[in-house]
Amino acid sequence: MDAGDLKKLLLKLGEDLGVPDLDFDERNVCELAIGDDASVAIKAEPEDNLLILSSPLAADLPDPLSYSLALDIADLALGPCIDIRAGGPVIGRDPVSGIVVLYQICTASRLRQESIFEIFSNFVNLRFAAAEKLARNEGFDSGAEISELPQDDKSLLV
């Protein structure tokens, strides 16, 4: 999957979202505003055949962090290790700024199996659910272990 293929995927996403002519900037990034206070960056990595979605969730983790929320963040981080092909979203924290970020690394094989619109939609839904849970310092209360989730449930927590 080369730079042209990744650009075609972005154009297809724009078409599906009703935002024609989406394009990557000189850094291979396309940033989309979602509502009034959220954004999703889509970064193309053509050398590695990847698209990376990312979105800030909070300025920092709650202090103190609830145990249930800590467990959910740790469980979510393990998802890609359980099924590398699923390439599910992960929550991380920038060690310098403290910003909590949801990100997802989409491989070429995943992008061939699932529509970019579906991946993006699931990511955005999880982004809002995770930001809300972080703000309330509550666990996701999914009631299921990651390994129990259906294989077609890519959002894990929604």
N, C-alpha and C positions, 0 to 999 in steps of 0.2 A: 504494500500500500504506500504509494508515494505522495508527495505534496499535492499533486493534482487530485488524487483520490480523496484525500482528507478535505480539500476545498469543496469537492462535489458533495461530500457528506454534510458540510456546513451549509452549503446552498440548499440542500434538501431539507435540513432542519429549519432554515429560514422560511422556505416555502410552506412547510407544515405549520409553522408558527404564525404565518401571515406577515413575516418580516423579510421581504425580498432583499436580495443583494447583500446578505451577511458576508463578511470577509475577514480574513486574518490581517492584523497589522504587521509592521516590520519585525515584531518579535514573535510572530506566529500565534498571536492571541486575539480572540474575539470576546469582548466583554458585553454581556447582556444584562440590562436592568430588569429586575423582576419585581413589579410593584414599586412602592415608594422607597423601601429601605433595604432591598436585597439585590444581589448581583451574582451572576455565574460567569466565571471566566472559562473559556474553552481554548486550550493550548494544543497546537499541532506539534507533534514530534515526528516528522517524516522519516528521519534516520532510524528511528526505533519502531516505526509503524504504530504509533500511539496517538490517541486523543486523551487529554487530561482535563477533567471537569473539576472546578474548585469554587468554593463559595465560603466567605467568612460567616461564622455563626454567632460569635460573641467576642467582646474585647478581651476576655480572659475566662478561665474556669471559675465557677462559684467557689468562694472560700468561707466556710468549709464546704468541700464537695461531698454530696450525699453518697453513701456507700452504694446504693442501688444504681445511681447514675454512673459512678466509676466502673461498676461491673458491666453495665451496658456498653460503655465506651470501649472497654477492654474486649468484650465479646464481639463487638462489631469489627474491631481491628483484626480479629482472628479469621473473619469470613473469607478473605482472599486466600488464606493459607489452606482452608478446608477445601475450597474449590477455586483453583487459580483461574479456570476458564470463566467463572462467573464474574470475577473482577469487580466485586461489589464495592460500595462506598466505604470510606474509612474516615474517622474523625481524628485529627491531629492538632497539636498546639505548637505554634512557632515559639521556639525557646527564647528568642530575642524580644519580640514584641508582645508575646503572650496571647496573640489572637488565636482563637479556636476556629479551625477550618474543616469543612467537609470536603473531601476530594475523592475522585474516582479515576483510576487509570484504565482506559479502554483499549484493549489489544485489537489488532487487526482481525483476529479470528472472531472476537466478540462482536466487532462492528459488522462483520459479514453475516452473523447469525441473528442479530437483533437490530431493529430499526433505531437509528440515532434519535428519532423522536421519542420512542419508548424509553430508551436509556435516559435521555434528558428529562422527560416527564417524571420518571421514578426518582431521579436525582433531586429535582426541584421539590417534589412532595416530601422526600426525606429531609431535605434542607429545612423546610419550614417546621416539620415535626420536631427535628433535633434542636433547632434554635429555641422553640417553645419550651422543650424539656430542660434545656440548659438554663433558660431564664427562670424557670420554676424550681430548678435544682432537684428534679424528680427523675427516677428511672423511667424507661420506656414501657415497662409493664407489658411486654409482649406475651409473656406466659409460655414462650417456646424457646427451646435451645436453638442455636443457629443450625445445628445438624438436623433439627426436626422441621425446619422451614421447607415448604415445597420448593422444588428445584426451579420453578418458574417465577418464584417471588424474589426479584432482584433487589427490592427496596429494603428487605430485612426488617425494618422497624415501622413501616407505615401500615 
